[in-house]
Amino acid sequence: MLAAAGDNIVKLLSAGKTVRATFGVDPTLVITTPGPVNNATGGTMSIFSTWNPTNENAIKPIVSAPGGFILSTYLRS
């Protein structure tokens, strides 16, 4: 989307207008991974992350998320 279109959307919303966005479906779009899929450790903590009880016997980490080998988006063209 061009910056001018984004500016126009902001102006319309600021004026109290409703903005509707629709996204078409492109049946020719195929998403493939650029390499092998990580089925071994995907969705788990990385081995280099700190986990297990601490020296004070506290359970850590309190919050965790998968951290390594995460496939996000990449530019196709």
PDB file of N, H, CA, C and O in Angstrom:
ATOM      1  N   MET A   1       0.851  -1.165   0.000  1.00  0.00           N
ATOM      2  CA  MET A   1       0.000   0.000   0.000  1.00  0.00           C
ATOM      3  C   MET A   1       0.896   1.227   0.000  1.00  0.00           C
ATOM      4  O   MET A   1       1.901   1.280   0.708  1.00  0.00           O
ATOM      5  N   LEU A   2       0.523   2.194  -0.791  1.00  0.00           N
ATOM      6  H   LEU A   2      -0.294   2.151  -1.366  1.00  0.00           H
ATOM      7  CA  LEU A   2       1.300   3.416  -0.865  1.00  0.00           C
ATOM      8  C   LEU A   2       1.061   4.282   0.364  1.00  0.00           C
ATOM      9  O   LEU A   2       0.019   4.185   1.012  1.00  0.00           O
ATOM     10  N   ALA A   3       2.033   5.127   0.675  1.00  0.00           N
ATOM     11  H   ALA A   3       2.880   5.205   0.149  1.00  0.00           H
ATOM     12  CA  ALA A   3       1.931   6.012   1.841  1.00  0.00           C
ATOM     13  C   ALA A   3       0.724   6.928   1.713  1.00  0.00           C
ATOM     14  O   ALA A   3       0.057   7.211   2.708  1.00  0.00           O
ATOM     15  N   ALA A   4       0.431   7.397   0.500  1.00  0.00           N
ATOM     16  H   ALA A   4       0.972   7.167  -0.309  1.00  0.00           H
ATOM     17  CA  ALA A   4      -0.710   8.292   0.296  1.00  0.00           C
ATOM     18  C   ALA A   4      -2.020   7.592   0.642  1.00  0.00           C
ATOM     19  O   ALA A   4      -2.920   8.205   1.216  1.00  0.00           O
ATOM     20  N   ALA A   5      -2.128   6.323   0.299  1.00  0.00           N
ATOM     21  H   ALA A   5      -1.396   5.825  -0.168  1.00  0.00           H
ATOM     22  CA  ALA A   5      -3.334   5.564   0.628  1.00  0.00           C
ATOM     23  C   ALA A   5      -3.459   5.412   2.142  1.00  0.00           C
ATOM     24  O   ALA A   5      -4.558   5.517   2.687  1.00  0.00           O
ATOM     25  N   GLY A   6      -2.344   5.166   2.819  1.00  0.00           N
ATOM     26  H   GLY A   6      -1.452   5.081   2.376  1.00  0.00           H
ATOM     27  CA  GLY A   6      -2.358   5.073   4.266  1.00  0.00           C
ATOM     28  C   GLY A   6      -2.752   6.388   4.912  1.00  0.00           C
ATOM     29  O   GLY A   6      -3.510   6.404   5.882  1.00  0.00           O
ATOM     30  N   ASP A   7      -2.242   7.491   4.380  1.00  0.00           N
ATOM     31  H   ASP A   7      -1.626   7.478   3.592  1.00  0.00           H
ATOM     32  CA  ASP A   7      -2.619   8.810   4.883  1.00  0.00           C
ATOM     33  C   ASP A   7      -4.114   9.043   4.714  1.00  0.00           C
ATOM     34  O   ASP A   7      -4.766   9.596   5.600  1.00  0.00           O
ATOM     35  N   ASN A   8      -4.653   8.624   3.579  1.00  0.00           N
ATOM     36  H   ASN A   8      -4.123   8.175   2.859  1.00  0.00           H
ATOM     37  CA  ASN A   8      -6.075   8.792   3.321  1.00  0.00           C
ATOM     38  C   ASN A   8      -6.909   7.981   4.307  1.00  0.00           C
ATOM     39  O   ASN A   8      -7.944   8.453   4.778  1.00  0.00           O
ATOM     40  N   ILE A   9      -6.475   6.789   4.615  1.00  0.00           N
ATOM     41  H   ILE A   9      -5.634   6.406   4.232  1.00  0.00           H
ATOM     42  CA  ILE A   9      -7.190   5.953   5.590  1.00  0.00           C
ATOM     43  C   ILE A   9      -7.196   6.633   6.957  1.00  0.00           C
ATOM     44  O   ILE A   9      -8.228   6.664   7.628  1.00  0.00           O
ATOM     45  N   VAL A  10      -6.059   7.175   7.371  1.00  0.00           N
ATOM     46  H   VAL A  10      -5.221   7.150   6.826  1.00  0.00           H
ATOM     47  CA  VAL A  10      -5.969   7.867   8.659  1.00  0.00           C
ATOM     48  C   VAL A  10      -6.900   9.072   8.678  1.00  0.00           C
ATOM     49  O   VAL A  10      -7.579   9.310   9.676  1.00  0.00           O
ATOM     50  N   LYS A  11      -6.941   9.834   7.589  1.00  0.00           N
ATOM     51  H   LYS A  11      -6.389   9.640   6.778  1.00  0.00           H
ATOM     52  CA  LYS A  11      -7.824  11.005   7.530  1.00  0.00           C
ATOM     53  C   LYS A  11      -9.284  10.597   7.623  1.00  0.00           C
ATOM     54  O   LYS A  11     -10.061  11.239   8.330  1.00  0.00           O
ATOM     55  N   LEU A  12      -9.667   9.537   6.919  1.00  0.00           N
ATOM     56  H   LEU A  12      -9.036   9.016   6.345  1.00  0.00           H
ATOM     57  CA  LEU A  12     -11.052   9.070   6.966  1.00  0.00           C
ATOM     58  C   LEU A  12     -11.431   8.608   8.366  1.00  0.00           C
ATOM     59  O   LEU A  12     -12.510   8.938   8.858  1.00  0.00           O
ATOM     60  N   LEU A  13     -10.554   7.847   9.008  1.00  0.00           N
ATOM     61  H   LEU A  13      -9.677   7.578   8.608  1.00  0.00           H
ATOM     62  CA  LEU A  13     -10.836   7.370  10.362  1.00  0.00           C
ATOM     63  C   LEU A  13     -10.905   8.532  11.346  1.00  0.00           C
ATOM     64  O   LEU A  13     -11.736   8.528  12.254  1.00  0.00           O
ATOM     65  N   SER A  14     -10.034   9.530  11.169  1.00  0.00           N
ATOM     66  H   SER A  14      -9.359   9.533  10.431  1.00  0.00           H
ATOM     67  CA  SER A  14     -10.048  10.705  12.044  1.00  0.00           C
ATOM     68  C   SER A  14     -11.344  11.493  11.903  1.00  0.00           C
ATOM     69  O   SER A  14     -11.807  12.126  12.852  1.00  0.00           O
ATOM     70  N   ALA A  15     -11.922  11.444  10.702  1.00  0.00           N
ATOM     71  H   ALA A  15     -11.545  10.930   9.931  1.00  0.00           H
ATOM     72  CA  ALA A  15     -13.185  12.144  10.441  1.00  0.00           C
ATOM     73  C   ALA A  15     -14.386  11.321  10.880  1.00  0.00           C
ATOM     74  O   ALA A  15     -15.526  11.740  10.677  1.00  0.00           O
ATOM     75  N   GLY A  16     -14.150  10.155  11.479  1.00  0.00           N
ATOM     76  H   GLY A  16     -13.224   9.815  11.644  1.00  0.00           H
ATOM     77  CA  GLY A  16     -15.245   9.328  11.959  1.00  0.00           C
ATOM     78  C   GLY A  16     -15.850   8.422  10.900  1.00  0.00           C
ATOM     79  O   GLY A  16     -16.886   7.798  11.131  1.00  0.00           O
ATOM     80  N   LYS A  17     -15.220   8.349   9.760  1.00  0.00           N
ATOM     81  H   LYS A  17     -14.379   8.856   9.572  1.00  0.00           H
ATOM     82  CA  LYS A  17     -15.715   7.503   8.676  1.00  0.00           C
ATOM     83  C   LYS A  17     -15.331   6.047   8.924  1.00  0.00           C
ATOM     84  O   LYS A  17     -14.420   5.750   9.697  1.00  0.00           O
ATOM     85  N   THR A  18     -16.041   5.156   8.255  1.00  0.00           N
ATOM     86  H   THR A  18     -16.780   5.398   7.627  1.00  0.00           H
ATOM     87  CA  THR A  18     -15.738   3.730   8.313  1.00  0.00           C
ATOM     88  C   THR A  18     -14.885   3.358   7.112  1.00  0.00           C
ATOM     89  O   THR A  18     -15.191   3.741   5.983  1.00  0.00           O
ATOM     90  N   VAL A  19     -13.829   2.621   7.352  1.00  0.00           N
ATOM     91  H   VAL A  19     -13.580   2.309   8.269  1.00  0.00           H
ATOM     92  CA  VAL A  19     -12.952   2.159   6.280  1.00  0.00           C
ATOM     93  C   VAL A  19     -13.053   0.646   6.217  1.00  0.00           C
ATOM     94  O   VAL A  19     -12.887  -0.034   7.229  1.00  0.00           O
ATOM     95  N   ARG A  20     -13.321   0.124   5.049  1.00  0.00           N
ATOM     96  H   ARG A  20     -13.456   0.676   4.226  1.00  0.00           H
ATOM     97  CA  ARG A  20     -13.418  -1.330   4.876  1.00  0.00           C
ATOM     98  C   ARG A  20     -12.283  -1.793   3.955  1.00  0.00           C
ATOM     99  O   ARG A  20     -12.077  -1.247   2.871  1.00  0.00           O
ATOM    100  N   ALA A  21     -11.578  -2.785   4.404  1.00  0.00           N
ATOM    101  H   ALA A  21     -11.746  -3.229   5.284  1.00  0.00           H
ATOM    102  CA  ALA A  21     -10.497  -3.364   3.603  1.00  0.00           C
ATOM    103  C   ALA A  21     -10.879  -4.792   3.242  1.00  0.00           C
ATOM    104  O   ALA A  21     -11.341  -5.555   4.090  1.00  0.00           O
ATOM    105  N   THR A  22     -10.685  -5.139   1.997  1.00  0.00           N
ATOM    106  H   THR A  22     -10.310  -4.519   1.308  1.00  0.00           H
ATOM    107  CA  THR A  22     -10.929  -6.513   1.560  1.00  0.00           C
ATOM    108  C   THR A  22      -9.649  -7.044   0.953  1.00  0.00           C
ATOM    109  O   THR A  22      -8.893  -6.310   0.316  1.00  0.00           O
ATOM    110  N   PHE A  23      -9.421  -8.311   1.156  1.00  0.00           N
ATOM    111  H   PHE A  23     -10.035  -8.907   1.673  1.00  0.00           H
ATOM    112  CA  PHE A  23      -8.226  -8.958   0.649  1.00  0.00           C
ATOM    113  C   PHE A  23      -8.660 -10.115  -0.230  1.00  0.00           C
ATOM    114  O   PHE A  23      -9.341 -11.029   0.234  1.00  0.00           O
ATOM    115  N   GLY A  24      -8.276 -10.080  -1.477  1.00  0.00           N
ATOM    116  H   GLY A  24      -7.723  -9.337  -1.854  1.00  0.00           H
ATOM    117  CA  GLY A  24      -8.634 -11.143  -2.398  1.00  0.00           C
ATOM    118  C   GLY A  24      -7.794 -12.385  -2.156  1.00  0.00           C
ATOM    119  O   GLY A  24      -6.755 -12.341  -1.497  1.00  0.00           O
ATOM    120  N   VAL A  25      -8.264 -13.476  -2.698  1.00  0.00           N
ATOM    121  H   VAL A  25      -9.107 -13.512  -3.233  1.00  0.00           H
ATOM    122  CA  VAL A  25      -7.553 -14.742  -2.592  1.00  0.00           C
ATOM    123  C   VAL A  25      -6.872 -15.010  -3.926  1.00  0.00           C
ATOM    124  O   VAL A  25      -7.522 -15.045  -4.971  1.00  0.00           O
ATOM    125  N   ASP A  26      -5.582 -15.194  -3.881  1.00  0.00           N
ATOM    126  H   ASP A  26      -5.054 -15.165  -3.032  1.00  0.00           H
ATOM    127  CA  ASP A  26      -4.818 -15.483  -5.094  1.00  0.00           C
ATOM    128  C   ASP A  26      -4.526 -16.980  -5.113  1.00  0.00           C
ATOM    129  O   ASP A  26      -3.633 -17.442  -4.403  1.00  0.00           O
ATOM    130  N   PRO A  27      -5.266 -17.743  -5.916  1.00  0.00           N
ATOM    131  CA  PRO A  27      -5.064 -19.201  -5.903  1.00  0.00           C
ATOM    132  C   PRO A  27      -3.718 -19.640  -6.462  1.00  0.00           C
ATOM    133  O   PRO A  27      -3.340 -20.802  -6.310  1.00  0.00           O
ATOM    134  N   THR A  28      -2.985 -18.727  -7.108  1.00  0.00           N
ATOM    135  H   THR A  28      -3.292 -17.783  -7.231  1.00  0.00           H
ATOM    136  CA  THR A  28      -1.678 -19.102  -7.659  1.00  0.00           C
ATOM    137  C   THR A  28      -0.558 -18.928  -6.643  1.00  0.00           C
ATOM    138  O   THR A  28       0.577 -19.331  -6.893  1.00  0.00           O
ATOM    139  N   LEU A  29      -0.872 -18.329  -5.495  1.00  0.00           N
ATOM    140  H   LEU A  29      -1.794 -18.001  -5.291  1.00  0.00           H
ATOM    141  CA  LEU A  29       0.153 -18.107  -4.486  1.00  0.00           C
ATOM    142  C   LEU A  29       0.425 -19.401  -3.734  1.00  0.00           C
ATOM    143  O   LEU A  29      -0.480 -19.978  -3.132  1.00  0.00           O
ATOM    144  N   VAL A  30       1.649 -19.845  -3.769  1.00  0.00           N
ATOM    145  H   VAL A  30       2.385 -19.376  -4.258  1.00  0.00           H
ATOM    146  CA  VAL A  30       2.057 -21.044  -3.052  1.00  0.00           C
ATOM    147  C   VAL A  30       3.214 -20.670  -2.149  1.00  0.00           C
ATOM    148  O   VAL A  30       4.212 -20.115  -2.608  1.00  0.00           O
ATOM    149  N   ILE A  31       3.086 -20.971  -0.874  1.00  0.00           N
ATOM    150  H   ILE A  31       2.276 -21.423  -0.502  1.00  0.00           H
ATOM    151  CA  ILE A  31       4.154 -20.649   0.075  1.00  0.00           C
ATOM    152  C   ILE A  31       4.916 -21.926   0.390  1.00  0.00           C
ATOM    153  O   ILE A  31       4.338 -22.911   0.851  1.00  0.00           O
ATOM    154  N   THR A  32       6.196 -21.898   0.140  1.00  0.00           N
ATOM    155  H   THR A  32       6.665 -21.098  -0.234  1.00  0.00           H
ATOM    156  CA  THR A  32       7.051 -23.037   0.448  1.00  0.00           C
ATOM    157  C   THR A  32       8.146 -22.579   1.393  1.00  0.00           C
ATOM    158  O   THR A  32       8.505 -21.401   1.414  1.00  0.00           O
ATOM    159  N   THR A  33       8.668 -23.494   2.161  1.00  0.00           N
ATOM    160  H   THR A  33       8.377 -24.450   2.144  1.00  0.00           H
ATOM    161  CA  THR A  33       9.745 -23.140   3.071  1.00  0.00           C
ATOM    162  C   THR A  33      11.052 -23.054   2.302  1.00  0.00           C
ATOM    163  O   THR A  33      11.274 -23.819   1.364  1.00  0.00           O
ATOM    164  N   PRO A  34      11.922 -22.123   2.693  1.00  0.00           N
ATOM    165  CA  PRO A  34      13.198 -21.998   1.999  1.00  0.00           C
ATOM    166  C   PRO A  34      14.186 -23.085   2.383  1.00  0.00           C
ATOM    167  O   PRO A  34      15.290 -23.139   1.841  1.00  0.00           O
ATOM    168  N   GLY A  35      13.809 -23.933   3.293  1.00  0.00           N
ATOM    169  H   GLY A  35      12.913 -23.889   3.733  1.00  0.00           H
ATOM    170  CA  GLY A  35      14.690 -25.005   3.743  1.00  0.00           C
ATOM    171  C   GLY A  35      13.861 -26.071   4.422  1.00  0.00           C
ATOM    172  O   GLY A  35      12.634 -26.053   4.325  1.00  0.00           O
ATOM    173  N   PRO A  36      14.497 -26.991   5.101  1.00  0.00           N
ATOM    174  CA  PRO A  36      13.742 -28.055   5.772  1.00  0.00           C
ATOM    175  C   PRO A  36      12.909 -27.518   6.930  1.00  0.00           C
ATOM    176  O   PRO A  36      13.312 -26.576   7.612  1.00  0.00           O
ATOM    177  N   VAL A  37      11.756 -28.119   7.143  1.00  0.00           N
ATOM    178  H   VAL A  37      11.428 -28.884   6.589  1.00  0.00           H
ATOM    179  CA  VAL A  37      10.885 -27.736   8.249  1.00  0.00           C
ATOM    180  C   VAL A  37      11.449 -28.303   9.541  1.00  0.00           C
ATOM    181  O   VAL A  37      11.896 -29.450   9.574  1.00  0.00           O
ATOM    182  N   ASN A  38      11.430 -27.506  10.606  1.00  0.00           N
ATOM    183  H   ASN A  38      11.067 -26.575  10.579  1.00  0.00           H
ATOM    184  CA  ASN A  38      11.978 -27.927  11.893  1.00  0.00           C
ATOM    185  C   ASN A  38      10.917 -28.695  12.670  1.00  0.00           C
ATOM    186  O   ASN A  38      10.176 -28.104  13.455  1.00  0.00           O
ATOM    187  N   ASN A  39      10.837 -29.996  12.460  1.00  0.00           N
ATOM    188  H   ASN A  39      11.439 -30.476  11.822  1.00  0.00           H
ATOM    189  CA  ASN A  39       9.897 -30.826  13.195  1.00  0.00           C
ATOM    190  C   ASN A  39      10.484 -31.332  14.512  1.00  0.00           C
ATOM    191  O   ASN A  39       9.745 -31.794  15.381  1.00  0.00           O
ATOM    192  N   ALA A  40      11.796 -31.247  14.665  1.00  0.00           N
ATOM    193  H   ALA A  40      12.397 -30.872  13.959  1.00  0.00           H
ATOM    194  CA  ALA A  40      12.445 -31.794  15.857  1.00  0.00           C
ATOM    195  C   ALA A  40      12.262 -30.906  17.076  1.00  0.00           C
ATOM    196  O   ALA A  40      11.927 -31.399  18.152  1.00  0.00           O
ATOM    197  N   THR A  41      12.478 -29.584  16.923  1.00  0.00           N
ATOM    198  H   THR A  41      12.750 -29.184  16.048  1.00  0.00           H
ATOM    199  CA  THR A  41      12.416 -28.695  18.080  1.00  0.00           C
ATOM    200  C   THR A  41      11.415 -27.561  17.893  1.00  0.00           C
ATOM    201  O   THR A  41      11.347 -26.669  18.739  1.00  0.00           O
ATOM    202  N   GLY A  42      10.644 -27.567  16.823  1.00  0.00           N
ATOM    203  H   GLY A  42      10.699 -28.292  16.136  1.00  0.00           H
ATOM    204  CA  GLY A  42       9.658 -26.515  16.607  1.00  0.00           C
ATOM    205  C   GLY A  42       8.636 -26.487  17.720  1.00  0.00           C
ATOM    206  O   GLY A  42       8.130 -27.532  18.127  1.00  0.00           O
ATOM    207  N   GLY A  43       8.323 -25.293  18.221  1.00  0.00           N
ATOM    208  H   GLY A  43       8.734 -24.443  17.890  1.00  0.00           H
ATOM    209  CA  GLY A  43       7.336 -25.145  19.282  1.00  0.00           C
ATOM    210  C   GLY A  43       7.860 -25.417  20.673  1.00  0.00           C
ATOM    211  O   GLY A  43       7.077 -25.468  21.621  1.00  0.00           O
ATOM    212  N   THR A  44       9.164 -25.593  20.824  1.00  0.00           N
ATOM    213  H   THR A  44       9.799 -25.552  20.053  1.00  0.00           H
ATOM    214  CA  THR A  44       9.743 -25.851  22.147  1.00  0.00           C
ATOM    215  C   THR A  44      10.802 -24.794  22.456  1.00  0.00           C
ATOM    216  O   THR A  44      11.223 -24.041  21.578  1.00  0.00           O
ATOM    217  N   MET A  45      11.217 -24.755  23.704  1.00  0.00           N
ATOM    218  H   MET A  45      10.876 -25.367  24.417  1.00  0.00           H
ATOM    219  CA  MET A  45      12.291 -23.831  24.081  1.00  0.00           C
ATOM    220  C   MET A  45      13.595 -24.272  23.442  1.00  0.00           C
ATOM    221  O   MET A  45      13.824 -25.462  23.230  1.00  0.00           O
ATOM    222  N   SER A  46      14.437 -23.314  23.139  1.00  0.00           N
ATOM    223  H   SER A  46      14.250 -22.347  23.311  1.00  0.00           H
ATOM    224  CA  SER A  46      15.754 -23.631  22.596  1.00  0.00           C
ATOM    225  C   SER A  46      16.618 -24.267  23.666  1.00  0.00           C
ATOM    226  O   SER A  46      16.447 -23.992  24.854  1.00  0.00           O
ATOM    227  N   ILE A  47      17.553 -25.124  23.244  1.00  0.00           N
ATOM    228  H   ILE A  47      17.692 -25.347  22.279  1.00  0.00           H
ATOM    229  CA  ILE A  47      18.403 -25.817  24.220  1.00  0.00           C
ATOM    230  C   ILE A  47      19.331 -24.854  24.952  1.00  0.00           C
ATOM    231  O   ILE A  47      19.811 -25.169  26.041  1.00  0.00           O
ATOM    232  N   PHE A  48      19.590 -23.683  24.367  1.00  0.00           N
ATOM    233  H   PHE A  48      19.200 -23.427  23.482  1.00  0.00           H
ATOM    234  CA  PHE A  48      20.469 -22.712  25.015  1.00  0.00           C
ATOM    235  C   PHE A  48      19.702 -21.791  25.958  1.00  0.00           C
ATOM    236  O   PHE A  48      20.310 -20.917  26.578  1.00  0.00           O
ATOM    237  N   SER A  49      18.376 -21.960  26.085  1.00  0.00           N
ATOM    238  H   SER A  49      17.883 -22.669  25.582  1.00  0.00           H
ATOM    239  CA  SER A  49      17.572 -21.149  26.999  1.00  0.00           C
ATOM    240  C   SER A  49      17.745 -21.642  28.429  1.00  0.00           C
ATOM    241  O   SER A  49      18.010 -22.821  28.665  1.00  0.00           O
ATOM    242  N   THR A  50      17.593 -20.727  29.374  1.00  0.00           N
ATOM    243  H   THR A  50      17.379 -19.769  29.182  1.00  0.00           H
ATOM    244  CA  THR A  50      17.665 -21.087  30.780  1.00  0.00           C
ATOM    245  C   THR A  50      16.331 -21.674  31.208  1.00  0.00           C
ATOM    246  O   THR A  50      15.294 -21.021  31.087  1.00  0.00           O
ATOM    247  N   TRP A  51      16.354 -22.895  31.705  1.00  0.00           N
ATOM    248  H   TRP A  51      17.196 -23.425  31.803  1.00  0.00           H
ATOM    249  CA  TRP A  51      15.137 -23.535  32.194  1.00  0.00           C
ATOM    250  C   TRP A  51      15.497 -24.540  33.267  1.00  0.00           C
ATOM    251  O   TRP A  51      16.670 -24.874  33.437  1.00  0.00           O
ATOM    252  N   ASN A  52      14.529 -25.015  33.973  1.00  0.00           N
ATOM    253  H   ASN A  52      13.576 -24.744  33.834  1.00  0.00           H
ATOM    254  CA  ASN A  52      14.672 -25.880  35.155  1.00  0.00           C
ATOM    255  C   ASN A  52      14.786 -25.009  36.396  1.00  0.00           C
ATOM    256  O   ASN A  52      14.865 -23.786  36.279  1.00  0.00           O
ATOM    257  N   PRO A  53      14.796 -25.610  37.583  1.00  0.00           N
ATOM    258  CA  PRO A  53      14.900 -24.814  38.809  1.00  0.00           C
ATOM    259  C   PRO A  53      16.229 -24.060  38.880  1.00  0.00           C
ATOM    260  O   PRO A  53      17.257 -24.516  38.381  1.00  0.00           O
ATOM    261  N   THR A  54      16.168 -22.888  39.520  1.00  0.00           N
ATOM    262  H   THR A  54      15.332 -22.517  39.926  1.00  0.00           H
ATOM    263  CA  THR A  54      17.379 -22.098  39.735  1.00  0.00           C
ATOM    264  C   THR A  54      18.102 -22.630  40.968  1.00  0.00           C
ATOM    265  O   THR A  54      17.644 -23.582  41.598  1.00  0.00           O
ATOM    266  N   ASN A  55      19.234 -22.013  41.311  1.00  0.00           N
ATOM    267  H   ASN A  55      19.607 -21.239  40.799  1.00  0.00           H
ATOM    268  CA  ASN A  55      19.971 -22.408  42.519  1.00  0.00           C
ATOM    269  C   ASN A  55      19.143 -22.208  43.780  1.00  0.00           C
ATOM    270  O   ASN A  55      19.369 -22.872  44.791  1.00  0.00           O
ATOM    271  N   GLU A  56      18.174 -21.281  43.716  1.00  0.00           N
ATOM    272  H   GLU A  56      17.990 -20.741  42.895  1.00  0.00           H
ATOM    273  CA  GLU A  56      17.289 -21.031  44.857  1.00  0.00           C
ATOM    274  C   GLU A  56      16.043 -21.916  44.793  1.00  0.00           C
ATOM    275  O   GLU A  56      15.116 -21.733  45.582  1.00  0.00           O
ATOM    276  N   ASN A  57      16.013 -22.864  43.872  1.00  0.00           N
ATOM    277  H   ASN A  57      16.766 -23.013  43.231  1.00  0.00           H
ATOM    278  CA  ASN A  57      14.917 -23.799  43.679  1.00  0.00           C
ATOM    279  C   ASN A  57      13.634 -23.128  43.190  1.00  0.00           C
ATOM    280  O   ASN A  57      12.535 -23.632  43.422  1.00  0.00           O
ATOM    281  N   ALA A  58      13.782 -21.980  42.506  1.00  0.00           N
ATOM    282  H   ALA A  58      14.675 -21.571  42.317  1.00  0.00           H
ATOM    283  CA  ALA A  58      12.635 -21.310  41.907  1.00  0.00           C
ATOM    284  C   ALA A  58      12.431 -21.866  40.497  1.00  0.00           C
ATOM    285  O   ALA A  58      13.390 -22.217  39.810  1.00  0.00           O
ATOM    286  N   ILE A  59      11.180 -21.940  40.085  1.00  0.00           N
ATOM    287  H   ILE A  59      10.401 -21.656  40.643  1.00  0.00           H
ATOM    288  CA  ILE A  59      10.878 -22.437  38.738  1.00  0.00           C
ATOM    289  C   ILE A  59      11.059 -21.283  37.762  1.00  0.00           C
ATOM    290  O   ILE A  59      10.396 -20.253  37.884  1.00  0.00           O
ATOM    291  N   LYS A  60      11.939 -21.449  36.813  1.00  0.00           N
ATOM    292  H   LYS A  60      12.477 -22.285  36.714  1.00  0.00           H
ATOM    293  CA  LYS A  60      12.200 -20.430  35.804  1.00  0.00           C
ATOM    294  C   LYS A  60      12.272 -21.101  34.442  1.00  0.00           C
ATOM    295  O   LYS A  60      12.652 -22.270  34.389  1.00  0.00           O
ATOM    296  N   PRO A  61      11.951 -20.479  33.393  1.00  0.00           N
ATOM    297  CA  PRO A  61      11.418 -19.128  33.279  1.00  0.00           C
ATOM    298  C   PRO A  61       9.941 -19.099  33.635  1.00  0.00           C
ATOM    299  O   PRO A  61       9.254 -20.120  33.607  1.00  0.00           O
ATOM    300  N   ILE A  62       9.473 -17.915  33.968  1.00  0.00           N
ATOM    301  H   ILE A  62      10.031 -17.085  33.991  1.00  0.00           H
ATOM    302  CA  ILE A  62       8.063 -17.745  34.287  1.00  0.00           C
ATOM    303  C   ILE A  62       7.254 -17.671  32.988  1.00  0.00           C
ATOM    304  O   ILE A  62       6.142 -18.192  32.910  1.00  0.00           O
ATOM    305  N   VAL A  63       7.815 -17.029  31.990  1.00  0.00           N
ATOM    306  H   VAL A  63       8.719 -16.605  32.054  1.00  0.00           H
ATOM    307  CA  VAL A  63       7.177 -16.913  30.676  1.00  0.00           C
ATOM    308  C   VAL A  63       8.148 -17.475  29.655  1.00  0.00           C
ATOM    309  O   VAL A  63       9.348 -17.206  29.715  1.00  0.00           O
ATOM    310  N   SER A  64       7.633 -18.252  28.724  1.00  0.00           N
ATOM    311  H   SER A  64       6.658 -18.471  28.676  1.00  0.00           H
ATOM    312  CA  SER A  64       8.496 -18.848  27.713  1.00  0.00           C
ATOM    313  C   SER A  64       7.795 -18.839  26.364  1.00  0.00           C
ATOM    314  O   SER A  64       6.567 -18.805  26.288  1.00  0.00           O
ATOM    315  N   ALA A  65       8.569 -18.870  25.330  1.00  0.00           N
ATOM    316  H   ALA A  65       9.567 -18.897  25.391  1.00  0.00           H
ATOM    317  CA  ALA A  65       8.045 -18.956  23.964  1.00  0.00           C
ATOM    318  C   ALA A  65       9.086 -19.664  23.118  1.00  0.00           C
ATOM    319  O   ALA A  65      10.267 -19.666  23.466  1.00  0.00           O
ATOM    320  N   PRO A  66       8.667 -20.265  22.012  1.00  0.00           N
ATOM    321  CA  PRO A  66       9.665 -20.872  21.136  1.00  0.00           C
ATOM    322  C   PRO A  66      10.647 -19.797  20.688  1.00  0.00           C
ATOM    323  O   PRO A  66      10.245 -18.674  20.385  1.00  0.00           O
ATOM    324  N   GLY A  67      11.914 -20.134  20.645  1.00  0.00           N
ATOM    325  H   GLY A  67      12.240 -21.047  20.891  1.00  0.00           H
ATOM    326  CA  GLY A  67      12.883 -19.095  20.385  1.00  0.00           C
ATOM    327  C   GLY A  67      13.846 -19.324  19.247  1.00  0.00           C
ATOM    328  O   GLY A  67      14.461 -18.362  18.787  1.00  0.00           O
ATOM    329  N   GLY A  68      14.012 -20.526  18.768  1.00  0.00           N
ATOM    330  H   GLY A  68      13.513 -21.308  19.141  1.00  0.00           H
ATOM    331  CA  GLY A  68      15.004 -20.752  17.736  1.00  0.00           C
ATOM    332  C   GLY A  68      14.418 -21.378  16.491  1.00  0.00           C
ATOM    333  O   GLY A  68      13.402 -22.072  16.540  1.00  0.00           O
ATOM    334  N   PHE A  69      15.065 -21.123  15.389  1.00  0.00           N
ATOM    335  H   PHE A  69      15.890 -20.559  15.349  1.00  0.00           H
ATOM    336  CA  PHE A  69      14.682 -21.706  14.105  1.00  0.00           C
ATOM    337  C   PHE A  69      13.227 -21.422  13.768  1.00  0.00           C
ATOM    338  O   PHE A  69      12.501 -22.320  13.339  1.00  0.00           O
ATOM    339  N   ILE A  70      12.797 -20.183  13.959  1.00  0.00           N
ATOM    340  H   ILE A  70      13.386 -19.454  14.308  1.00  0.00           H
ATOM    341  CA  ILE A  70      11.415 -19.808  13.668  1.00  0.00           C
ATOM    342  C   ILE A  70      11.340 -19.265  12.257  1.00  0.00           C
ATOM    343  O   ILE A  70      12.041 -18.317  11.904  1.00  0.00           O
ATOM    344  N   LEU A  71      10.489 -19.871  11.459  1.00  0.00           N
ATOM    345  H   LEU A  71       9.920 -20.641  11.745  1.00  0.00           H
ATOM    346  CA  LEU A  71      10.287 -19.422  10.089  1.00  0.00           C
ATOM    347  C   LEU A  71       9.237 -18.325  10.091  1.00  0.00           C
ATOM    348  O   LEU A  71       8.105 -18.540  10.523  1.00  0.00           O
ATOM    349  N   SER A  72       9.604 -17.183   9.622  1.00  0.00           N
ATOM    350  H   SER A  72      10.524 -17.008   9.272  1.00  0.00           H
ATOM    351  CA  SER A  72       8.674 -16.076   9.541  1.00  0.00           C
ATOM    352  C   SER A  72       8.340 -15.852   8.072  1.00  0.00           C
ATOM    353  O   SER A  72       8.068 -16.809   7.347  1.00  0.00           O
ATOM    354  N   THR A  73       8.355 -14.642   7.641  1.00  0.00           N
ATOM    355  H   THR A  73       8.576 -13.864   8.230  1.00  0.00           H
ATOM    356  CA  THR A  73       8.066 -14.339   6.250  1.00  0.00           C
ATOM    357  C   THR A  73       9.372 -13.998   5.537  1.00  0.00           C
ATOM    358  O   THR A  73      10.359 -13.623   6.169  1.00  0.00           O
ATOM    359  N   TYR A  74       9.363 -14.131   4.247  1.00  0.00           N
ATOM    360  H   TYR A  74       8.561 -14.435   3.734  1.00  0.00           H
ATOM    361  CA  TYR A  74      10.523 -13.764   3.463  1.00  0.00           C
ATOM    362  C   TYR A  74      10.068 -13.257   2.117  1.00  0.00           C
ATOM    363  O   TYR A  74       9.001 -13.632   1.632  1.00  0.00           O
ATOM    364  N   LEU A  75      10.875 -12.402   1.511  1.00  0.00           N
ATOM    365  H   LEU A  75      11.742 -12.097   1.906  1.00  0.00           H
ATOM    366  CA  LEU A  75      10.526 -11.758   0.255  1.00  0.00           C
ATOM    367  C   LEU A  75      10.654 -12.740  -0.900  1.00  0.00           C
ATOM    368  O   LEU A  75      11.705 -13.354  -1.085  1.00  0.00           O
ATOM    369  N   ARG A  76       9.592 -12.886  -1.669  1.00  0.00           N
ATOM    370  H   ARG A  76       8.739 -12.387  -1.518  1.00  0.00           H
ATOM    371  CA  ARG A  76       9.598 -13.787  -2.820  1.00  0.00           C
ATOM    372  C   ARG A  76      10.037 -13.104  -4.101  1.00  0.00           C
ATOM    373  O   ARG A  76      10.677 -13.723  -4.951  1.00  0.00           O
ATOM    374  N   SER A  77       9.697 -11.831  -4.244  1.00  0.00           N
ATOM    375  H   SER A  77       9.177 -11.328  -3.553  1.00  0.00           H
ATOM    376  CA  SER A  77      10.085 -11.120  -5.475  1.00  0.00           C
ATOM    377  C   SER A  77      10.200  -9.624  -5.207  1.00  0.00           C
ATOM    378  O   SER A  77      10.516  -8.857  -6.116  1.00  0.00           O
TER     379      SER A  77
END
